[in-house]
Amino acid sequence: MPKIAEIEGTPNPNALKFILKEPLTWGIVRSYDNAEQAEDDSLASALFEIDHITNVFYVDRWITITQDGEADWQDLARAVADPIRAAPAATAESAATVAAADEVLSNLNETDQQRLQKINILLDEEVRPFLQSDGGDLHILGLEDNILRIHYQGACGTCPSSISGTLRGIEQLLRTIEPDLRVVAA
């Protein structure tokens, strides 16, 4: 049962990041935009039962909760703390989920797999640490020709700067290795 070590604000005023003492997953990213998406996840389902919650995003030792902007964070933080503390800690099944997710992108041809590997290395070194420190992340949805489709997660999913400035910054960075690459957020 994870204990909350710290609560941090994010650049998105409607999102808070909860740092935990124990991991919820081992490298498995969970991101939900509504209760229907979260129906098979007991933690996210419990959080969506709380009024004003619009997104639940978690991985390893942190969880980001996004609200609709209508609630007072002090009250809402107290309300979400109980389901977070009641959640089960990470289990071995997380490793199987990682393997299944990797299989989807492994269907790319060898050239595109190599391109994607270079892209991921650059994202891991230069982008994801900053997004994660702000309570978010990005997930690659696909790579087709010169278009890389990404999906913002957690606080980044509804942050005004993620769709404009951050997206263009990511595209400019990736163009250092692929000059014609376009990055599209979905």
MIPANU-644183 format. One line per field, with one value per residue: residue number from 1; x, y, z of N, C-alpha, C, O in turn. Coordinates in steps of 0.001 Angstrom, whole numbers, plus 500000, padded with zeros to 6 digits. Layout:
N
k <- (NUM/...);
n_px <- (X/...);
n_py <- (Y/...);
n_pz <- (Z/...);
ca_px <- (X/...);
ca_py <- (Y/...);
ca_pz <- (Z/...);
c_px <- (X/...);
c_py <- (Y/...);
c_pz <- (Z/...);
o_px <- (X/...);
o_py <- (Y/...);
o_pz <- (Z/...);
This chain:
186
k <- (1/2/3/4/5/6/7/8/9/10/11/12/13/14/15/16/17/18/19/20/21/22/23/24/25/26/27/28/29/30/31/32/33/34/35/36/37/38/39/40/41/42/43/44/45/46/47/48/49/50/51/52/53/54/55/56/57/58/59/60/61/62/63/64/65/66/67/68/69/70/71/72/73/74/75/76/77/78/79/80/81/82/83/84/85/86/87/88/89/90/91/92/93/94/95/96/97/98/99/100/101/102/103/104/105/106/107/108/109/110/111/112/113/114/115/116/117/118/119/120/121/122/123/124/125/126/127/128/129/130/131/132/133/134/135/136/137/138/139/140/141/142/143/144/145/146/147/148/149/150/151/152/153/154/155/156/157/158/159/160/161/162/163/164/165/166/167/168/169/170/171/172/173/174/175/176/177/178/179/180/181/182/183/184/185/186);
n_px <- (500841/500889/502474/502123/504736/505298/503741/503406/503089/502279/503169/500702/497897/495704/496484/497980/500899/501648/504094/505260/506097/506327/506309/503662/503535/505826/507427/505236/502981/500051/497225/494360/491456/488857/486183/485188/487304/488923/487787/488763/490770/491408/492405/492362/489626/488473/489429/488177/485625/485486/484340/485048/487461/489411/491461/493683/496897/499581/502736/505301/506647/504957/501982/499754/497109/494454/492196/488970/489153/487312/487344/488650/492028/493127/491086/490475/492895/493036/490855/491628/493772/493130/492222/494653/496452/495274/495726/497077/500520/503159/503341/504529/503164/503250/505533/504813/502882/504422/505930/503894/503066/505380/505393/503536/504754/506844/506118/506850/508805/512304/513946/512319/512068/514674/514858/512885/514034/516263/514882/513482/515631/516642/514343/514120/516435/516357/513718/511571/512387/511903/509178/508153/508985/507248/504890/503850/504015/504989/503713/504553/502612/502778/504789/504963/506148/507283/506050/505576/503540/502366/501198/500225/500489/499063/499613/500517/498706/496521/497663/498109/500512/501619/500562/501317/503987/505666/505294/506278/508909/509774/509558/511483/513807/513883/514242/516909/517991/516402/515676/513264/511141/507870/506005/503115/500516/498173);
n_py <- (498827/501949/504798/508309/510393/512980/515936/517617/520616/521210/522421/522616/524068/522632/520162/517851/516310/513337/512004/508834/506455/503763/501767/501885/500585/498705/500271/500337/502294/503928/505471/507403/508938/509030/507513/505216/504258/503465/501304/498701/499077/499292/501350/503727/503739/504154/506725/508196/508185/510303/513564/515934/514914/514487/513194/510485/509495/507342/505899/503773/505256/507486/509481/511337/513516/514991/517672/519248/521974/523142/522536/522929/522552/521837/520529/518515/517115/515875/514145/512406/511135/508919/506714/506411/505620/503188/501597/498728/497751/497599/494735/491538/491106/493410/493350/491608/493125/495213/493806/493064/495582/496417/494659/495595/497814/496435/495372/497008/497648/496753/499016/501165/500437/500845/503603/504424/503552/505299/507704/507286/507084/509703/511065/509877/510831/513655/514716/513237/513121/515766/516138/514156/515089/517120/515827/514379/512742/511250/509167/507068/506640/505816/505434/506549/506830/510054/510943/511188/510005/511055/510771/512771/512367/512263/515215/516624/516111/517874/520296/523633/524482/522166/521393/523374/525009/522989/520755/521709/522185/519564/518495/520077/519251/516505/516741/517127/514681/513581/515359/515860/515081/515119/515913/514859/515413/513330);
n_pz <- (500000/498893/500268/500495/499703/498944/497613/494620/492699/489239/485923/484752/485966/486772/487612/489892/491209/492789/494726/495531/498151/497635/494636/492188/489802/487743/485634/483939/482254/483117/481942/481943/480657/481421/483375/482121/480534/482585/483851/484361/486158/489411/491119/489496/488862/491390/491875/489833/490784/492435/492488/489912/488899/486031/484697/485157/485749/485978/486937/488026/490842/491083/490727/488774/489103/487446/487394/486718/487116/488690/491358/494711/495292/497771/499204/497342/497125/499601/499341/497237/498339/499978/498203/496825/498826/499453/497284/495579/495702/493190/491029/489773/487417/485954/484346/482279/480979/479941/478043/476252/475281/473958/471851/469992/468670/467611/465237/463199/460226/459802/459305/460154/462825/463722/463316/465127/467499/467728/467947/470354/472152/472122/473029/475582/476795/476548/476690/478036/480847/481709/481174/482865/485345/485643/486042/483913/480691/477545/474989/472341/469552/466943/463951/460836/457674/457467/459751/463126/465558/468628/472034/474624/478160/481487/483420/481238/479248/479277/479450/478500/477223/476159/473686/471980/472350/473603/471945/469485/470268/470792/468223/466866/468209/467530/464843/464603/464235/462285/459720/458244/459784/461137/463995/465541/467744/469290);
ca_px <- (500000/501775/502328/502468/505935/505322/502781/504003/502332/502805/502895/499260/497283/494639/497069/498920/501710/501852/505276/504963/507240/506386/505824/502360/503855/507249/507614/503979/502288/498583/496691/492921/490779/487498/485892/484994/488632/489568/486933/489515/491844/490725/492848/491818/488163/488164/489714/487151/484389/485583/483920/485990/488648/489284/492527/494532/498094/500595/503798/506297/506431/504217/500668/499291/495651/494025/490802/488320/489370/486188/487503/489760/493025/493362/490050/490579/494086/492656/489926/492309/494816/492681/492367/496065/497041/494660/496096/498123/501841/503501/503462/505273/502372/503628/506530/504097/502216/505465/506255/502777/503109/506517/505072/502795/505704/507814/505626/507426/509922/513588/514406/511522/512420/515931/514506/512148/514990/517010/513934/513237/516833/516659/513229/514458/517511/516138/512338/510762/512673/511263/507734/507866/509160/506054/503711/503314/504893/504438/503721/504578/501514/503162/505748/504632/506893/507942/505129/505623/502342/502563/500061/500645/499840/499098/499453/500810/497568/495625/498449/498061/501791/502057/500126/501982/505428/506366/505235/507225/510253/510075/509765/512780/514847/513935/514736/518375/518359/515594/515283/511929/510154/506781/505469/501697/499922/496816);
ca_py <- (500000/503103/505983/509524/511022/514400/516399/518724/521252/521006/523612/522625/524418/521682/518844/517673/515101/512700/511145/507748/505747/502456/501872/501339/499689/498629/500719/500306/503575/503851/506803/507323/510223/508946/506315/504056/503737/502974/500335/497514/499520/499629/502651/504791/503738/504804/508162/508808/508309/511594/514655/516862/514248/514340/512356/509781/509038/506909/504974/503591/505862/508742/509533/512693/513638/516235/518009/520129/523377/523621/522112/523452/521497/521386/519530/517399/516331/515010/513119/511402/510462/507606/505656/506195/504821/501860/500886/497712/498089/496956/493275/490962/491147/494603/492979/491025/494213/495903/492975/493154/496905/496444/493839/496413/498567/495534/495012/497922/497051/496927/500394/502009/500091/501535/505025/504585/503392/506555/508707/507010/507425/511156/511435/509438/511663/515095/515188/512559/513511/517052/515902/513366/515920/517962/514992/513862/511929/511074/507796/507037/505852/505230/506089/506228/507727/511110/511434/510512/510324/510908/511073/513275/511691/512942/516672/517153/515885/519025/521515/524477/524605/520911/521301/524385/525148/521736/519918/522265/521942/518147/518330/520675/518378/515277/517075/517061/513350/513335/516729/515984/514477/515923/515319/515152/514940/512787);
ca_pz <- (500000/498750/501099/499772/500244/498633/496620/493877/491642/487891/485115/484502/487251/487099/487889/491001/491126/494081/494752/496463/498744/496986/493253/491789/488684/487399/484263/483188/482289/483108/481668/481690/480511/481959/484177/481245/480193/483800/484551/484784/487039/490672/491618/488650/489023/492670/491736/488993/491571/493114/491600/489284/488350/484581/484171/486116/485061/486934/486579/489075/492158/491087/490100/488513/489058/486813/487682/485741/487453/489497/492751/495493/495366/499137/499502/496409/497477/500733/498858/496414/499122/500479/497195/496503/499919/499457/496054/495730/495165/491915/491036/488658/486187/485205/483340/481144/480271/479182/476892/475308/474661/473047/470684/469036/467850/466992/463907/462216/459491/460506/459159/461041/464204/464022/463436/466380/468590/467842/468439/471773/472925/472265/473915/476943/477344/476480/476812/479058/482232/482012/481228/484060/486543/485707/486251/482661/479856/476210/474499/470881/468998/465672/463074/459446/456798/458241/460775/464418/466338/470073/472898/475926/479276/482772/483426/479893/478367/479212/479667/477300/476517/475540/472297/471156/472555/473887/470742/468506/470788/470565/466790/466531/468742/466735/463500/464601/463743/461085/459349/457657/460681/461705/465218/465658/468998/469147);
c_px <- (500887/501450/502790/503661/505875/504232/503379/502991/502979/502596/501406/498573/496174/495172/498018/499627/501973/503042/505035/506229/507410/505833/504427/502537/505369/507376/506359/503279/500787/498062/495234/492319/489351/487296/485732/486331/489261/488818/487664/490671/491214/491134/492226/490297/487763/488399/488659/485795/484356/485229/485114/487244/488439/490379/493302/495688/499096/501563/504776/505884/505718/502905/500286/497772/495336/492548/490270/488493/488292/486340/488692/490767/493241/492349/490204/491785/493796/491769/490644/493367/494387/492761/493822/496708/496505/495063/497137/499432/502091/503664/504236/504488/502685/504623/505862/503401/503217/505798/505152/502775/504242/506226/504357/503746/506734/507367/506113/508551/511234/514102/513654/511770/513713/515695/513840/513075/515797/516121/513704/514439/516883/515541/513541/515501/517117/514721/511604/511112/511988/509746/507363/508033/507971/504769/503090/504321/504346/504626/503718/503478/501896/504171/505439/505281/507610/507024/505233/504398/502616/501265/500622/499846/499957/498876/499683/499609/496634/496359/498450/499382/502208/501697/500829/503491/506169/506408/506227/508663/510692/510371/511126/513930/514995/514424/516254/518850/517578/515004/513861/510817/509132/506254/504037/501194/498503/496154);
c_py <- (501237/504248/507186/510190/512538/514708/517631/519313/520936/522301/523735/522934/523458/520293/518912/516341/514601/511749/510109/507087/504354/502594/501266/500352/499637/498987/500715/501645/503331/505274/506674/508721/510205/507615/505068/503432/503033/501831/499078/497838/500024/501000/503783/504870/504450/506312/508857/508902/509637/512685/515475/516208/514025/513469/511750/509195/508579/505902/504936/504249/507207/508630/511001/512661/514996/516441/518988/521617/523966/523308/522817/522321/520979/520303/518297/516514/515396/513858/512028/510634/509076/506507/505382/505312/503394/501010/499812/498191/497289/495446/492809/491025/492378/494269/492393/492107/494993/495114/493052/494495/497000/495674/494647/497164/497677/495082/495972/497209/497428/498362/501318/501689/500783/503031/505281/504445/504676/507664/508519/507342/508929/511640/511071/510344/513125/515588/514556/512953/514822/516901/515160/514191/516855/517139/514445/513001/511981/509626/507858/506102/505182/506073/505627/507279/508777/511716/510546/510956/510041/511216/511548/512584/512531/514433/517266/517043/517064/520342/522352/524528/523323/520839/522318/524327/523849/520848/520422/522066/520503/517913/518886/519795/517129/515533/517137/515690/512955/514666/516890/515456/515509/515184/515809/514585/514483/512697);
c_pz <- (500000/499703/500289/500455/500076/497610/495960/492902/490304/487107/484741/485830/487676/487424/489081/490820/492544/493957/495854/496987/498151/495569/493082/490644/488545/485931/483399/483365/482214/482946/481253/481656/481040/482675/483310/480853/481386/484472/485019/485728/488338/491220/490809/488777/490306/492585/490881/489701/492330/492104/491132/488700/486853/483963/485328/485315/486107/486344/487760/490400/492118/490323/489938/488366/488440/487096/486648/486031/488343/490988/493401/495683/496787/499523/498620/496724/498649/500261/498057/497192/499584/499421/496820/497567/499946/498253/496328/495129/493893/492085/489815/487348/485343/484096/482102/480324/479431/477918/475839/474579/473644/471761/469601/468105/467164/465604/462821/461458/460191/460446/460112/462513/464625/464185/464782/467587/468801/468410/469935/472640/473165/473186/475369/477596/477498/476759/477988/480494/482637/482096/482509/485333/486726/485826/484988/481932/478440/475810/472978/470403/467686/464928/461664/458563/457652/459291/462013/465199/467815/470795/474228/477011/480534/482639/482046/478962/478237/479436/478394/476532/475808/474064/471413/471345/472752/472651/469689/468969/470569/469087/466375/467016/467877/465309/463453/464128/462493/460634/458815/458568/461169/462923/465378/466971/468746/470501);
o_px <- (501555/500289/503728/503604/506334/503845/503804/502149/504108/501906/500921/498660/495753/494396/498754/499041/502459/503002/504655/507287/508516/504979/504066/501777/506093/507427/506432/503017/500314/498414/494907/492618/488701/488129/486106/486467/490048/489190/487231/491465/490562/490288/491628/489740/486829/487642/488283/484914/483300/485766/486072/488031/487430/490243/493548/495481/499428/501258/505032/504892/505867/502746/500471/497228/495879/491752/491016/488018/488347/485538/489622/490412/493512/492718/490078/491703/494264/491914/490307/493814/495198/493321/494181/497426/497193/494764/497982/499442/501312/504068/504557/505088/502414/504556/506305/503341/502894/505931/505451/502509/504075/506758/504561/503564/507420/508147/505819/509171/511264/514636/514257/511692/513831/516260/514183/512909/515992/516556/513729/514275/517138/515756/513266/515454/517500/514536/511074/510199/511547/509108/506375/507289/507713/503673/501913/505340/503362/505568/502954/503416/501393/504380/505627/504999/508455/507197/505013/504230/503037/500356/501388/498676/500828/498049/499107/499503/496011/495727/498759/499369/503072/502455/500918/504190/507206/507442/506935/509545/511839/511324/511849/514918/516111/514956/516832/519985/518022/513942/513299/509662/509487/506077/503772/501418/497727/495006);
o_py <- (501532/504604/507093/510513/513289/513837/518569/518603/520447/523198/524828/522123/523478/519341/519882/515369/515346/510800/510459/507145/503814/503446/500284/499390/500425/498102/501065/502076/502604/506168/505931/509569/511248/506713/503974/502208/502103/501427/498446/496957/501067/501733/504697/505967/505253/507089/509993/509633/510045/512714/515680/516899/513453/513043/512403/508490/509332/505171/505954/503849/508000/507813/511807/511870/516020/515503/519494/522446/525140/523776/523246/521252/519793/519281/517168/515292/514257/512728/510851/509580/508150/505448/504241/504366/502484/499816/499971/498949/496396/494958/493604/491000/492389/494853/492656/492010/495397/495695/493099/494540/497602/496008/494399/497150/498116/494474/495768/496284/498305/498869/502148/502580/501251/503659/506230/505149/505095/508456/509487/507835/509376/512517/511851/510592/513769/516773/515266/513108/514968/517468/515496/514001/517329/517691/514082/512590/512669/508956/508626/504936/504107/507249/504458/508470/508427/512872/509336/512144/508947/511836/510841/512251/513395/514873/518303/517795/517244/521387/521837/524610/523372/520279/522121/523665/523630/520255/519625/521805/520245/517214/518241/519617/516741/514635/517194/515550/512101/515062/517979/515394/516620/513966/517011/513414/515162/512264);
o_pz <- (500991/499904/499498/501642/500937/496830/496634/492353/490255/487590/484450/486751/488833/487505/489261/490343/493395/493175/496972/496360/498158/495321/493732/490527/489152/485077/482221/484488/481340/483716/480327/482496/481102/482590/483732/480843/481213/485574/485982/486059/488351/491733/491377/488798/490315/493166/491172/489249/492814/490996/491879/488053/486440/482816/486343/484328/487022/485402/488403/491010/493048/489416/490850/487595/488854/487042/485810/485254/488709/491796/492718/496178/496974/500101/499094/496601/498673/500726/498183/496740/499582/499704/496529/497244/500407/498216/497209/494159/493558/493140/488931/486274/484143/483014/480984/479098/478314/476841/474645/473378/472582/470702/468412/466888/466241/464871/461644/461981/461055/461432/460792/463359/465758/465081/465487/468584/469941/469245/470695/473756/474284/474022/476280/478800/478475/477039/478843/481305/483777/482983/483162/486296/487832/485722/484987/482486/478167/476233/472392/470791/467360/465224/461331/458688/458476/459678/461959/465474/468194/470243/474883/476820/480643/481841/481716/477993/477190/479593/477319/475304/474932/473272/470202/470578/472126/472345/469073/468151/470205/468742/465616/466304/467531/464655/462368/463671/461725/461112/458928/458149/461561/462887/465353/467277/468073/470600);
